[in-house]
Amino acid sequence: MELLKYTIIKNAKQYDKYCNDLERLVLADNKNVQDEIELLNLLIEKWDIENNSFTDLDPIELIKGLMDENKLKSKDLVEILDLSKGTVSKILNYHKGLSKDTIRKLSQYFKVSQDVFNRPYRLVNEVNKHFRNASLMNTKKNMENIIAV
């Protein structure tokens, strides 16, 4: 019986080895190893989904981490997301939530599930920023009911 070259990833050491193997195969630019590349991709993605720590981060921290990892600046996000510099700045500073289109583009660019970006997180709003514990959850509050003049 022939031993399989690759098996389901069971630990971080095996994961690292498969990532290195995948990188080596991709850089080799050999058309004969396309099936091997696809198999490694599937195994690595499966491990990532089951073992990622993305769920521990709020979407903005995740974006910032992915930007660091990929050596991107906010001006690069402007091009990737097709948004203005101001809008990207508002998103990264928790002043504006992520739209469905933005989530879709982030997911496609960074090759991660949309679910990691499509979670509630606290926003800061200039209108109620001076109130203690008045942060938002991706929505705007009706401030007429809160502010007594």
DSSP file (Angstrom, degrees, kcal/mol; ACC not computed):
  #  RESIDUE AA STRUCTURE BP1 BP2  ACC     N-H-->O    O-->H-N    N-H-->O    O-->H-N    TCO  KAPPA ALPHA  PHI   PSI    X-CA   Y-CA   Z-CA
    1    1 A M              0   0    0      0, 0.0     2,-0.3     0, 0.0     0, 0.0   0.000 360.0 360.0 360.0 132.6    0.0    0.0    0.0
    2    2 A E        -     0   0    0      1,-0.1     2,-0.2     0, 0.0     0, 0.0  -0.586 360.0-125.1 -80.9 133.6    1.3    3.4   -1.0
    3    3 A L        -     0   0    0     -2,-0.3     2,-0.2     1,-0.1    -1,-0.1  -0.563  28.4-113.6 -76.0 138.3    1.8    6.0    1.7
    4    4 A L        -     0   0    0     -2,-0.2     3,-0.1     1,-0.1    -1,-0.1  -0.494  12.1-145.5 -73.1 140.2    0.0    9.3    1.0
    5    5 A K  S    S+     0   0    0      1,-0.2     2,-0.4    -2,-0.2    -1,-0.1   0.883  86.4  27.6 -71.9 -38.2    2.3   12.3    0.5
    6    6 A Y        +     0   0    0     -3,-0.0     2,-0.3     3,-0.0    -1,-0.2  -0.971  68.6 177.2-127.5 141.1   -0.2   14.7    2.2
    7    7 A T        -     0   0    0     -2,-0.4     3,-0.1    -3,-0.1     2,-0.0  -0.783  48.3 -62.5-129.3 175.1   -2.7   14.0    4.9
    8    8 A I        -     0   0    0     -2,-0.3     2,-0.3     1,-0.1    -1,-0.1  -0.373  63.8-106.1 -59.3 136.3   -5.2   16.1    6.9
    9    9 A I        +     0   0    0     34,-0.2    -1,-0.1     1,-0.1     3,-0.1  -0.494  42.7 172.4 -71.7 128.9   -3.3   18.6    9.0
   10   10 A K        +     0   0    0     -2,-0.3     2,-0.3     1,-0.2    -1,-0.1   0.554  58.7  18.3-114.8 -13.5   -3.3   17.6   12.7
   11   11 A N  S  > S-     0   0    0      1,-0.1     4,-2.2     0, 0.0    -1,-0.2  -0.962  77.4-101.5-154.4 170.2   -0.8   20.1   14.2
   12   12 A A  H  > S+     0   0    0     -2,-0.3     4,-2.7     1,-0.2     5,-0.2   0.836 117.0  56.5 -66.1 -34.6    0.9   23.5   13.8
   13   13 A K  H  > S+     0   0    0      2,-0.2     4,-2.1     1,-0.2    -1,-0.2   0.929 110.0  44.6 -63.3 -45.0    4.2   21.9   12.8
   14   14 A Q  H  > S+     0   0    0      2,-0.2     4,-2.6     1,-0.2    -2,-0.2   0.892 111.8  54.3 -65.6 -39.8    2.5   20.0   10.0
   15   15 A Y  H  X S+     0   0    0     -4,-2.2     4,-2.4     2,-0.2    -2,-0.2   0.935 109.0  47.7 -58.5 -48.6    0.7   23.2    9.0
   16   16 A D  H  X S+     0   0    0     -4,-2.7     4,-2.4     1,-0.2    -1,-0.2   0.899 111.2  51.2 -60.9 -41.4    3.9   25.1    8.7
   17   17 A K  H  X S+     0   0    0     -4,-2.1     4,-2.6     1,-0.2    -1,-0.2   0.933 110.9  47.5 -62.3 -45.8    5.5   22.4    6.7
   18   18 A Y  H  X S+     0   0    0     -4,-2.6     4,-2.7     2,-0.2    -1,-0.2   0.872 110.3  52.7 -65.1 -37.0    2.6   22.3    4.2
   19   19 A C  H  X S+     0   0    0     -4,-2.4     4,-2.4     2,-0.2    -1,-0.2   0.921 111.4  46.5 -63.3 -43.1    2.7   26.1    3.9
   20   20 A N  H  X S+     0   0    0     -4,-2.4     4,-2.5     2,-0.2    -2,-0.2   0.907 112.5  50.2 -64.7 -41.9    6.4   26.0    3.1
   21   21 A D  H  X S+     0   0    0     -4,-2.6     4,-2.5     2,-0.2    -2,-0.2   0.921 110.8  49.7 -60.7 -44.3    5.8   23.1    0.6
   22   22 A L  H  X S+     0   0    0     -4,-2.7     4,-2.6     1,-0.2     5,-0.2   0.926 110.8  49.0 -61.8 -45.4    3.0   25.1   -1.0
   23   23 A E  H  X S+     0   0    0     -4,-2.4     4,-2.5     1,-0.2    -1,-0.2   0.922 111.4  50.0 -60.7 -44.3    5.2   28.2   -1.3
   24   24 A R  H  X S+     0   0    0     -4,-2.5     4,-1.5     1,-0.2    -1,-0.2   0.915 112.4  47.1 -60.3 -44.5    8.0   26.2   -2.8
   25   25 A L  H  X>S+     0   0    0     -4,-2.5     4,-0.7     2,-0.2     5,-0.7   0.895 112.5  48.8 -66.4 -40.7    5.7   24.6   -5.4
   26   26 A V  H ><5S+     0   0    0     -4,-2.6     3,-0.8     1,-0.2    -2,-0.2   0.920 112.5  47.7 -66.0 -42.9    4.0   27.9   -6.4
   27   27 A L  H 3<5S+     0   0    0     -4,-2.5    -1,-0.2     1,-0.2    -2,-0.2   0.776 101.4  65.4 -69.6 -25.8    7.4   29.6   -6.8
   28   28 A A  H 3<5S-     0   0    0     -4,-1.5    -1,-0.2    -5,-0.2    -2,-0.2   0.757  91.1-151.0 -67.4 -23.8    8.7   26.7   -8.9
   29   29 A D  T <<5 +     0   0    0     -3,-0.8     2,-0.6    -4,-0.7    -3,-0.1   0.897  36.3 156.3  53.7  46.0    6.1   27.6  -11.5
   30   30 A N    > < -     0   0    0     -5,-0.7     3,-1.5     1,-0.1    -1,-0.2  -0.917  37.3-155.5-105.9 118.9    5.8   24.0  -12.7
   31   31 A K  G >  S+     0   0    0     -2,-0.6     3,-1.1     1,-0.3    -1,-0.1   0.708  88.5  69.7 -66.7 -20.4    2.5   23.2  -14.4
   32   32 A N  G 3  S+     0   0    0      1,-0.2    -1,-0.3     2,-0.1     3,-0.2   0.603  94.9  54.3 -74.9 -11.2    2.9   19.5  -13.5
   33   33 A V  G <> S+     0   0    0     -3,-1.5     4,-2.3     1,-0.2    -1,-0.2   0.178  70.4 111.5-108.1  17.2    2.3   20.1   -9.8
   34   34 A Q  H <> S+     0   0    0     -3,-1.1     4,-2.4     1,-0.2     5,-0.2   0.889  78.6  50.1 -59.7 -41.7   -1.0   22.0  -10.1
   35   35 A D  H  > S+     0   0    0     -3,-0.2     4,-2.3     1,-0.2    -1,-0.2   0.891 110.4  50.6 -63.8 -38.9   -3.0   19.1   -8.5
   36   36 A E  H  > S+     0   0    0      2,-0.2     4,-2.5     1,-0.2    -2,-0.2   0.898 110.2  50.1 -65.2 -40.6   -0.5   19.0   -5.6
   37   37 A I  H  X S+     0   0    0     -4,-2.3     4,-2.5     2,-0.2    -2,-0.2   0.924 111.2  48.6 -62.5 -45.6   -0.9   22.8   -5.2
   38   38 A E  H  X S+     0   0    0     -4,-2.4     4,-2.3     2,-0.2    -2,-0.2   0.901 111.5  49.6 -63.3 -41.4   -4.7   22.5   -5.1
   39   39 A L  H  X S+     0   0    0     -4,-2.3     4,-2.5     2,-0.2    -2,-0.2   0.932 111.9  47.4 -63.9 -46.2   -4.6   19.7   -2.6
   40   40 A L  H  X S+     0   0    0     -4,-2.5     4,-2.8     1,-0.2     5,-0.2   0.905 110.1  54.0 -61.5 -40.7   -2.2   21.6   -0.3
   41   41 A N  H  X S+     0   0    0     -4,-2.5     4,-2.8     1,-0.2    -1,-0.2   0.933 109.8  47.1 -57.6 -47.2   -4.4   24.7   -0.6
   42   42 A L  H  X S+     0   0    0     -4,-2.3     4,-2.4     2,-0.2    -2,-0.2   0.920 113.4  47.5 -61.8 -45.3   -7.5   22.7    0.4
   43   43 A L  H  X S+     0   0    0     -4,-2.5     4,-2.0     2,-0.2   -34,-0.2   0.907 114.5  46.4 -64.1 -41.8   -5.7   21.1    3.4
   44   44 A I  H  X S+     0   0    0     -4,-2.8     4,-2.7     2,-0.2    -2,-0.2   0.913 112.3  50.0 -67.5 -43.3   -4.3   24.5    4.6
   45   45 A E  H  X S+     0   0    0     -4,-2.8     4,-2.6    -5,-0.2     5,-0.2   0.909 109.2  52.3 -61.7 -41.8   -7.7   26.3    4.1
   46   46 A K  H  X S+     0   0    0     -4,-2.4     4,-2.1    -5,-0.2    -1,-0.2   0.930 111.4  46.4 -60.1 -45.5   -9.4   23.5    6.2
   47   47 A W  H  X S+     0   0    0     -4,-2.0     4,-2.4     1,-0.2    -2,-0.2   0.929 111.7  51.9 -61.5 -45.3   -6.9   24.0    9.0
   48   48 A D  H  X S+     0   0    0     -4,-2.7     4,-1.6     1,-0.2    -2,-0.2   0.914 110.5  47.8 -58.2 -44.8   -7.2   27.8    8.8
   49   49 A I  H  < S+     0   0    0     -4,-2.6    -1,-0.2     1,-0.2    -2,-0.2   0.908 118.2  40.3 -64.1 -42.2  -11.0   27.5    9.1
   50   50 A E  H  < S+     0   0    0     -4,-2.1    -1,-0.2    -5,-0.2    -2,-0.2   0.749 129.2  27.4 -79.5 -24.2  -10.9   25.1   12.0
   51   51 A N  H  < S+     0   0    0     -4,-2.4    -2,-0.2    -5,-0.2    -1,-0.2   0.312  84.4 125.0-124.7   8.6   -8.0   26.7   13.9
   52   52 A N     <  -     0   0    0     -4,-1.6     3,-0.3    -5,-0.2    -4,-0.0  -0.325  49.7-149.5 -73.5 156.8   -7.9   30.4   13.1
   53   53 A S    >   +     0   0    0      1,-0.2     3,-1.7     2,-0.1     4,-0.5   0.171  68.3 110.4-105.1  14.8   -8.0   33.0   15.8
   54   54 A F  G >   +     0   0    0      1,-0.3     3,-1.4     2,-0.2    -1,-0.2   0.842  69.0  64.4 -57.9 -33.7   -9.8   35.5   13.5
   55   55 A T  G 3  S+     0   0    0     -3,-0.3    -1,-0.3     1,-0.3    -2,-0.1   0.686  94.4  61.1 -67.8 -15.3  -13.0   35.1   15.6
   56   56 A D  G <  S+     0   0    0     -3,-1.7     2,-0.3     2,-0.1    -1,-0.3   0.709  97.1  70.8 -80.6 -20.5  -11.1   36.6   18.6
   57   57 A L  S <  S-     0   0    0     -3,-1.4     0, 0.0    -4,-0.5     0, 0.0  -0.689  84.2-119.9 -98.7 147.3  -10.5   39.9   16.8
   58   58 A D     >  -     0   0    0     -2,-0.3     4,-2.3     1,-0.1     3,-0.3  -0.513  40.5-102.9 -75.3 159.1  -13.0   42.6   15.9
   59   59 A P  H  > S+     0   0    0      0, 0.0     4,-2.3     0, 0.0     5,-0.1   0.818 120.0  51.1 -55.3 -35.6  -13.2   43.1   12.1
   60   60 A I  H  > S+     0   0    0      2,-0.2     4,-2.6     1,-0.2     5,-0.2   0.918 109.9  48.4 -71.8 -42.1  -11.1   46.4   12.2
   61   61 A E  H  > S+     0   0    0     -3,-0.3     4,-2.4     1,-0.2    -1,-0.2   0.893 111.9  51.7 -61.9 -38.2   -8.3   44.8   14.2
   62   62 A L  H  X S+     0   0    0     -4,-2.3     4,-2.8     2,-0.2     5,-0.2   0.929 109.0  49.3 -63.2 -45.7   -8.3   41.9   11.8
   63   63 A I  H  X S+     0   0    0     -4,-2.3     4,-2.6     1,-0.2    -2,-0.2   0.935 111.8  48.9 -58.9 -46.6   -8.1   44.3    8.8
   64   64 A K  H  X S+     0   0    0     -4,-2.6     4,-2.3     1,-0.2    -1,-0.2   0.898 112.0  48.9 -61.7 -40.5   -5.2   46.1   10.5
   65   65 A G  H  X S+     0   0    0     -4,-2.4     4,-2.6     2,-0.2    -1,-0.2   0.909 112.1  47.8 -64.6 -42.7   -3.4   42.8   11.2
   66   66 A L  H  X S+     0   0    0     -4,-2.8     4,-2.0     2,-0.2    -2,-0.2   0.863 110.2  53.3 -66.5 -35.6   -3.9   41.6    7.6
   67   67 A M  H  <>S+     0   0    0     -4,-2.6     5,-3.2    -5,-0.2     4,-0.3   0.934 111.3  45.7 -63.7 -45.5   -2.6   45.0    6.3
   68   68 A D  H ><5S+     0   0    0     -4,-2.3     3,-1.3     3,-0.2    -2,-0.2   0.935 112.5  50.7 -60.6 -46.9    0.5   44.6    8.4
   69   69 A E  H 3<5S+     0   0    0     -4,-2.6    -1,-0.2     1,-0.3    -2,-0.2   0.848 117.4  39.3 -61.1 -35.8    1.0   41.0    7.3
   70   70 A N  T 3<5S-     0   0    0     -4,-2.0    -1,-0.3    -5,-0.2    -2,-0.2   0.281 111.6-119.0 -98.7   9.5    0.6   42.0    3.7
   71   71 A K  T < 5 +     0   0    0     -3,-1.3     2,-0.3    -4,-0.3    -3,-0.2   0.903  60.2 154.8  53.8  47.4    2.6   45.2    4.1
   72   72 A L      < -     0   0    0     -5,-3.2     2,-0.2    -8,-0.1    -1,-0.2  -0.768  31.3-153.7-104.6 150.4   -0.3   47.4    3.0
   73   73 A K    >>  -     0   0    0     -2,-0.3     4,-1.5     1,-0.0     3,-1.0  -0.696  37.5 -99.2-111.9 170.4   -1.0   51.0    3.9
   74   74 A S  H 3> S+     0   0    0      1,-0.3     4,-1.7    -2,-0.2    14,-0.1   0.837 123.2  60.9 -61.8 -30.7   -4.4   52.7    4.1
   75   75 A K  H 3> S+     0   0    0      1,-0.2     4,-1.2     2,-0.2    -1,-0.3   0.833 101.7  53.5 -64.9 -29.6   -3.8   54.1    0.6
   76   76 A D  H <> S+     0   0    0     -3,-1.0     4,-2.5     1,-0.2    -1,-0.2   0.884 105.5  53.1 -69.0 -38.2   -3.6   50.6   -0.7
   77   77 A L  H  X S+     0   0    0     -4,-1.5     4,-3.1     1,-0.2     5,-0.3   0.849 100.6  62.3 -64.0 -33.2   -7.0   49.8    0.9
   78   78 A V  H  X>S+     0   0    0     -4,-1.7     5,-1.5     1,-0.2     4,-0.9   0.932 110.9  38.4 -55.9 -46.4   -8.4   52.9   -1.0
   79   79 A E  H  <5S+     0   0    0     -4,-1.2    -2,-0.2     3,-0.2    -1,-0.2   0.914 116.9  50.0 -71.3 -44.0   -7.6   51.1   -4.2
   80   80 A I  H  <5S+     0   0    0     -4,-2.5    -2,-0.2     1,-0.2    -3,-0.2   0.914 121.8  33.0 -61.6 -44.5   -8.6   47.6   -3.1
   81   81 A L  H  <5S-     0   0    0     -4,-3.1    -1,-0.2    -5,-0.2    -2,-0.2   0.551 101.1-129.6 -91.8  -9.0  -11.9   48.7   -1.7
   82   82 A D  T  <5 +     0   0    0     -4,-0.9     2,-0.3    -5,-0.3    -3,-0.2   0.935  64.4 131.1  56.9  48.2  -12.5   51.5   -4.3
   83   83 A L      < -     0   0    0     -5,-1.5    -1,-0.2    -6,-0.3    -2,-0.1  -0.810  62.3 -94.8-124.0 165.3  -13.3   53.9   -1.5
   84   84 A S     >  -     0   0    0     -2,-0.3     4,-2.2     1,-0.1     5,-0.2  -0.351  34.4-112.6 -75.2 162.0  -12.1   57.5   -0.7
   85   85 A K  H  > S+     0   0    0      1,-0.2     4,-2.5     2,-0.2     5,-0.2   0.894 118.8  53.8 -59.8 -39.7   -9.2   58.1    1.7
   86   86 A G  H  > S+     0   0    0      2,-0.2     4,-2.4     1,-0.2    -1,-0.2   0.905 108.0  48.0 -62.6 -43.1  -11.7   59.7    4.1
   87   87 A T  H  > S+     0   0    0      2,-0.2     4,-2.3     1,-0.2    -1,-0.2   0.917 112.2  48.8 -65.8 -43.4  -14.0   56.6    4.1
   88   88 A V  H  X S+     0   0    0     -4,-2.2     4,-2.6     1,-0.2    -2,-0.2   0.912 111.7  50.5 -62.2 -41.9  -11.1   54.2    4.7
   89   89 A S  H  X S+     0   0    0     -4,-2.5     4,-1.5     1,-0.2    -2,-0.2   0.914 109.7  50.2 -61.3 -43.6   -9.8   56.4    7.5
   90   90 A K  H  <>S+     0   0    0     -4,-2.4     5,-3.3     2,-0.2     6,-1.3   0.895 111.9  48.5 -62.5 -40.1  -13.3   56.5    9.1
   91   91 A I  H ><5S+     0   0    0     -4,-2.3     3,-1.5     4,-0.2    -2,-0.2   0.949 112.6  46.8 -64.1 -48.9  -13.5   52.7    8.9
   92   92 A L  H 3<5S+     0   0    0     -4,-2.6    -1,-0.2     1,-0.3    -2,-0.2   0.703 113.6  49.5 -69.4 -19.2  -10.0   52.1   10.4
   93   93 A N  T 3<5S-     0   0    0     -4,-1.5    -1,-0.3    -5,-0.2    -2,-0.2   0.166 116.8-110.5-105.4  16.9  -10.8   54.6   13.2
   94   94 A Y  T < 5S+     0   0    0     -3,-1.5    30,-4.1     2,-0.2    -3,-0.2   0.758  88.3 114.4  65.4  27.6  -14.1   53.0   14.1
   95   95 A H  S   <S+     0   0    0     -5,-3.3     2,-0.4     1,-0.2    -4,-0.2   0.595  76.0  35.8-100.0 -14.0  -16.2   55.9   12.8
   96   96 A K  S    S-     0   0    0     -6,-1.3    -1,-0.2    -7,-0.1    -2,-0.2  -1.000  78.3-128.3-142.1 138.7  -17.9   54.0   10.0
   97   97 A G        -     0   0    0     -2,-0.4     2,-0.5    -3,-0.1    -6,-0.1  -0.256  34.5 -94.0 -78.6 170.4  -19.1   50.4    9.7
   98   98 A L        -     0   0    0     19,-0.2    -1,-0.1    -7,-0.1     2,-0.1  -0.742  36.7-141.0 -88.2 128.3  -18.2   48.0    7.0
   99   99 A S     >  -     0   0    0     -2,-0.5     4,-2.6     1,-0.1     5,-0.2  -0.375  26.4-107.6 -80.1 166.5  -20.7   47.8    4.1
  100  100 A K  H  > S+     0   0    0      1,-0.2     4,-2.4     2,-0.2     5,-0.1   0.905 122.2  50.6 -59.7 -41.4  -21.6   44.5    2.4
  101  101 A D  H  > S+     0   0    0      2,-0.2     4,-2.4     1,-0.2    -1,-0.2   0.906 110.3  48.8 -64.5 -42.1  -19.6   45.5   -0.6
  102  102 A T  H  > S+     0   0    0      2,-0.2     4,-2.7     1,-0.2     5,-0.2   0.915 111.2  50.1 -63.7 -43.5  -16.6   46.4    1.5
  103  103 A I  H  X S+     0   0    0     -4,-2.6     4,-2.5     1,-0.2    -2,-0.2   0.913 110.5  50.5 -60.4 -43.3  -16.8   43.0    3.3
  104  104 A R  H  X S+     0   0    0     -4,-2.4     4,-2.3     2,-0.2    -2,-0.2   0.925 112.1  46.4 -61.0 -45.8  -17.0   41.2    0.0
  105  105 A K  H  X S+     0   0    0     -4,-2.4     4,-2.6     2,-0.2     5,-0.2   0.900 112.8  49.3 -66.7 -40.9  -14.0   43.0   -1.4
  106  106 A L  H  X S+     0   0    0     -4,-2.7     4,-2.8     2,-0.2     5,-0.3   0.926 111.4  50.2 -61.8 -44.2  -11.9   42.4    1.8
  107  107 A S  H  X>S+     0   0    0     -4,-2.5     5,-1.3    -5,-0.2     4,-1.0   0.909 113.3  45.3 -60.9 -44.4  -12.9   38.7    1.8
  108  108 A Q  H  <5S+     0   0    0     -4,-2.3    -1,-0.2     3,-0.2    -2,-0.2   0.917 115.7  46.0 -67.1 -43.2  -11.9   38.3   -1.9
  109  109 A Y  H  <5S+     0   0    0     -4,-2.6    -2,-0.2     1,-0.2    -1,-0.2   0.944 122.0  34.2 -67.5 -47.8   -8.6   40.2   -1.5
  110  110 A F  H  <5S-     0   0    0     -4,-2.8    -1,-0.2    -5,-0.2    -2,-0.2   0.500 103.7-128.6 -88.5  -3.3   -7.4   38.6    1.7
  111  111 A K  T  <5 +     0   0    0     -4,-1.0     2,-0.3    -5,-0.3    -3,-0.2   0.918  64.1 125.6  56.7  49.8   -8.9   35.2    0.8
  112  112 A V      < -     0   0    0     -5,-1.3    -1,-0.2    -6,-0.2    -2,-0.1  -0.885  68.7 -81.7-128.9 163.6  -10.8   34.7    4.1
  113  113 A S    >   -     0   0    0     -2,-0.3     3,-1.1     1,-0.1     4,-0.4  -0.317  31.4-127.7 -64.0 145.5  -14.4   34.1    4.8
  114  114 A Q  G >> S+     0   0    0      1,-0.2     4,-1.6     2,-0.2     3,-1.3   0.768 103.0  75.5 -63.2 -25.3  -16.8   37.0    4.8
  115  115 A D  G 34 S+     0   0    0      1,-0.3    -1,-0.2     2,-0.2    -2,-0.0   0.808  84.4  62.2 -58.8 -31.6  -17.9   35.9    8.3
  116  116 A V  G <4 S+     0   0    0     -3,-1.1    -1,-0.3     1,-0.2     3,-0.2   0.777 113.9  34.5 -69.3 -23.7  -14.7   37.2    9.9
  117  117 A F  T <4 S+     0   0    0     -3,-1.3     2,-1.2    -4,-0.4    -1,-0.2   0.642 103.6  76.4 -98.1 -19.0  -15.6   40.8    8.8
  118  118 A N  S  < S+     0   0    0     -4,-1.6    -1,-0.2   -15,-0.1    -2,-0.1  -0.407  72.9 105.9 -95.9  58.9  -19.4   40.5    9.2
  119  119 A R  S    S-     0   0    0     -2,-1.2     2,-0.1    -3,-0.2    -3,-0.0  -0.954  75.3 -96.6-132.9 152.2  -19.6   40.7   13.0
  120  120 A P        +     0   0    0      0, 0.0     2,-0.3     0, 0.0    17,-0.1  -0.391  46.1 167.0 -68.5 145.8  -20.7   43.5   15.3
  121  121 A Y        -     0   0    0    -63,-0.1    17,-0.6    -2,-0.1     2,-0.2  -0.972  40.1 -85.9-152.9 160.6  -18.1   45.8   16.7
  122  122 A R  E     -A  137   0A   0     -2,-0.3     2,-0.3    15,-0.2    15,-0.2  -0.495  38.5-163.2 -77.7 134.4  -18.1   49.1   18.6
  123  123 A L  E     -A  136   0A   0     13,-2.2    13,-2.4    -2,-0.2     2,-0.5  -0.796  14.2-133.5-108.8 156.3  -18.1   52.3   16.6
  124  124 A V        -     0   0    0    -30,-4.1     2,-0.5    -2,-0.3    11,-0.1  -0.942  19.8-164.6-108.7 130.4  -17.3   55.8   17.8
  125  125 A N    >>  -     0   0    0     -2,-0.5     4,-0.8     9,-0.2     3,-0.5  -0.963  20.4-141.7-118.9 131.9  -19.7   58.6   16.8
  126  126 A E  T 34 S+     0   0    0     -2,-0.5     3,-0.4     1,-0.2     4,-0.3   0.835  99.3  61.8 -57.9 -34.1  -18.7   62.2   17.1
  127  127 A V  T 34 S+     0   0    0      1,-0.2    -1,-0.2     2,-0.1     3,-0.2   0.900 121.7  18.3 -62.7 -42.4  -22.3   63.1   18.3
  128  128 A N  T X4 S+     0   0    0     -3,-0.5     3,-1.6     1,-0.1    -1,-0.2   0.197  88.9 112.1-117.0  17.7  -22.2   61.0   21.4
  129  129 A K  T 3< S+     0   0    0     -4,-0.8     5,-0.2    -3,-0.4    -1,-0.1   0.812  75.1  58.7 -60.3 -31.3  -18.5   60.5   21.9
  130  130 A H  T 3  S+     0   0    0     -4,-0.3     2,-0.3    -3,-0.2    -1,-0.3   0.590  87.4  92.4 -78.9  -9.1  -18.4   62.6   25.0
  131  131 A F  S X  S-     0   0    0     -3,-1.6     3,-1.2     3,-0.1     2,-0.2  -0.675  85.5-114.3 -83.9 138.6  -21.0   60.3   26.7
  132  132 A R  T 3  S+     0   0    0     -2,-0.3    -2,-0.1     1,-0.3    -1,-0.1  -0.521  96.9   1.7 -70.2 136.0  -19.6   57.5   28.9
  133  133 A N  T 3  S+     0   0    0     -2,-0.2    -1,-0.3     1,-0.1    -4,-0.1   0.812  91.4 131.1  57.1  33.7  -20.4   54.1   27.4
  134  134 A A    <   +     0   0    0     -3,-1.2    -9,-0.2    -6,-0.2    -1,-0.1  -0.071  27.3 137.7-106.5  33.9  -22.1   55.6   24.5
  135  135 A S        -     0   0    0    -11,-0.1     2,-0.3     1,-0.1   -11,-0.2  -0.308  47.0-124.8 -74.0 165.3  -20.4   53.6   21.8
  136  136 A L  E     -A  123   0A   0    -13,-2.4   -13,-2.2     5,-0.0     2,-0.5  -0.696   3.6-138.3-110.7 160.2  -22.4   52.2   18.9
  137  137 A M  E    S-A  122   0A   0     -2,-0.3   -15,-0.2   -15,-0.2     3,-0.1  -0.668  77.4 -62.1-116.2  74.6  -22.8   48.7   17.5
  138  138 A N  S    S+     0   0    0    -17,-0.6     2,-0.3    -2,-0.5   -16,-0.1   0.724 118.2  87.5  57.4  25.7  -22.6   49.4   13.7
  139  139 A T  S    S-     0   0    0    -16,-0.1     2,-0.4   -42,-0.0    -1,-0.2  -0.925  77.8-113.0-142.0 167.2  -25.7   51.6   13.9
  140  140 A K        -     0   0    0     -2,-0.3     2,-0.2    -3,-0.1    -4,-0.0  -0.887  29.1-136.3-103.6 137.0  -26.6   55.2   14.6
  141  141 A K        -     0   0    0     -2,-0.4     2,-1.2     1,-0.1     3,-0.1  -0.587  23.7-110.0 -87.4 153.1  -28.5   56.1   17.8
  142  142 A N    >   -     0   0    0     -2,-0.2     3,-0.9     1,-0.2     4,-0.4  -0.721  36.5-172.2 -81.1  99.3  -31.4   58.5   17.8
  143  143 A M  G >> S+     0   0    0     -2,-1.2     4,-2.7     1,-0.2     3,-0.7   0.665  70.3  75.9 -75.6 -17.4  -29.7   61.2   19.7
  144  144 A E  G 34 S+     0   0    0      1,-0.2    -1,-0.2     2,-0.2    -2,-0.0   0.865  98.1  48.8 -60.9 -33.7  -32.8   63.5   20.2
  145  145 A N  G <4 S+     0   0    0     -3,-0.9    -1,-0.2     1,-0.1    -2,-0.2   0.688 116.6  42.0 -77.7 -18.7  -34.0   61.1   22.8
  146  146 A I  T <4 S+     0   0    0     -3,-0.7     2,-0.6    -4,-0.4    -2,-0.2   0.840 100.3  71.1 -97.3 -39.9  -30.6   61.0   24.6
  147  147 A I     <  -     0   0    0     -4,-2.7     2,-0.6     2,-0.0    -1,-0.1  -0.703  64.7-160.6 -87.2 118.2  -29.6   64.7   24.6
  148  148 A A              0   0    0     -2,-0.6    -3,-0.1     1,-0.1    -4,-0.0  -0.876 360.0 360.0 -97.9 120.0  -31.6   66.9   26.9
  149  149 A V              0   0    0     -2,-0.6    -1,-0.1     0, 0.0    -2,-0.0   0.431 360.0 360.0 -99.3 360.0  -31.2   70.5   25.9
